[in-house]
Every structure is written in structure tokens, then in C-alpha cells.
């Protein structure tokens, strides 16, 4: 059943970010067993690597964990399985918003967004626009002028995904003639742009690894991306384009009692107070930006509004 917008927004704003859950009596102390930590991307990717770095620091807070990979359909299979987990606080999942929103809005997935319980967020992966250093386009203004005169090809990081939504907003609000070319991941998109098969591309914060070969024109972020301190935001360049940031965070499954949820929140918060964890994340280009449950619910709410607004473009 599709979520009704008003009902979702009302739920998202309720309380300080804790979903209303029934009080369930459990006989054992919590935690008394390892967490099952669901990862929906392949081993070795950003989500997997960043999550693995957290595990030993979370263990110091009393929570051991084992990763379980549930891949396919941009996380929709994993979220559907996650939504049916036993509400005992032993199943968590690393998420990359707004993938969870797009799975529901664009693909009508069978999970309920307002039942997931955001625990803690640590990374804002902002999108950016880039061209090759050999491109005749040198600035964002060059790109805008060109795309208003003729059609330009633009690489996304997946049809119906967050980068597609970001570019749909850009195309609509600036009246650009963009032809989207969809690729499976940032590396494939970069290869296509570097090879001259596509004129420009969108990348995440980790695309700084290709900086020697690219010109970055702008970043979609409220403040400058720590990975690209010299690249202005699109708002700083005079355009009111809401950023679709990929926020990396962890969810607790539906129905977890409030006291167990609070225990998870406290453990993650303490883990990320350790400067060694922050340093290790930085080595993989993850600049830690802590986000609490209420902030994460606000991120999901805004993404839900925009995804519904741009659904016709995302599904064409």
C-alpha cells in the first residue's frame, strides 16, 4: 500500500524521532548476543568499509556484531527483509538516504518508511558536477549556458537513484536540456566521462579520488564539501537548488522498544566520540558529521517530498 504523504509527514515529525512502539518484555539483559548488521551493498564498497570500521568501536560499548549482506534492487530486498525482523533490537541496517525513500516512491517497495527507526548518522555524501580537464566547459555557468542552447549528455549513478533525483531537480529548475545516461555506480560514470562518451557527470564526495583528471564545477550541499573546499556550492553560485545528499546512517528495525533503541543510540554516539574512529573514517574519504534521530527523520521527510514531486521524471 502506498504511503500517503500527509500521514507520512505527520509520523516523521512525531516526538523527538522515536517511533511509537509497544512495550515488549524480554527476559535477558540487552545486549546478550551479537547484532545482525545488514549491508545492502557489495563488500568493499563505501558503506561496507565504513561500517566495518565502526564495529570494534561499537564493541567497546558492549555491542558485538556480524555483517550480513543482502544485495539486489538498490537495497529494496534488504529493507523488505529488515522490516520483518523481530523487534528485539538485534537487527540493524546501514542505510544511505534517500535510497530508502526512492525505493518506496519510485518502485513501490513493500516496506513502510515510517516504521524504521533512525539511530545515528555519520556521513553526508554530497553530489557534485564534473567534466574532464580537457572539456571546453570550465564553470557551472558554462554548463548552464551550453545546456540551454543544446542537449547535453549527463552521467548519473543509477536510474531512479539519488543522483538521478538531484539532476532532475537541476534540469527542471534551471530549464536545462539534459539527456541522462544511467550507469551502475560512480566508477562506471567516471569512466564514461573520462573516455569522452558522456559530456559531464555527477559524483559523490568520494570522487575526489579522480581529482587529477576532472574539473569540479559545483557541489550540492548547504556548506562546502570538506573533500572539495575550493569548489563553491550551487547556492553560492546563485542557484536555489535543494541538495540531495546521501546521508549514511544506521536504522533499527520496526517495533524495537524505546529503552533498547536508546541503548543503541547511546552506543553509537559514544563510539563516534572516539577520535581514532573519526581518523579511520577520514582515511576512506568519510568526513564524520554526526546526525541524531530527529535530524535523520527530517532528512527522510524532505527527500520524500522531493521524490514525490519529481516522480514523473524519475520513472520516465
Buried (B, 14 or more C-beta within 10 A) or exposed (E): EEBEEEEBBEBBEEEEBBBEBEEEEEEEEBBEEEBBBBBBBEEEBBBBBBBBBBBBBBBEBEBEBEBBEBEEEBBBBBBBBBBEBEBBBBBBBBBBBBBBBBBBBBBEBEBBBBBBBBBBBBBBBBBBBBBBEEBEBEBBBBBBEBBEEEEBBBBBBBBBBBBBBBBBBBBBEBEBEBEBBBBEBBBBBBBBBBEEEBBBBBBBBBBBEBBEEBBBBBBBBEEBBBBBEEBBBBBEBEBEBBBBBBBBBBBBBBBBBBEBBBBBBBBBBBBBEBEEBBEBBEEEBBBBBBBBBBBBBBBBBBBBBBBBBBBEBBEE
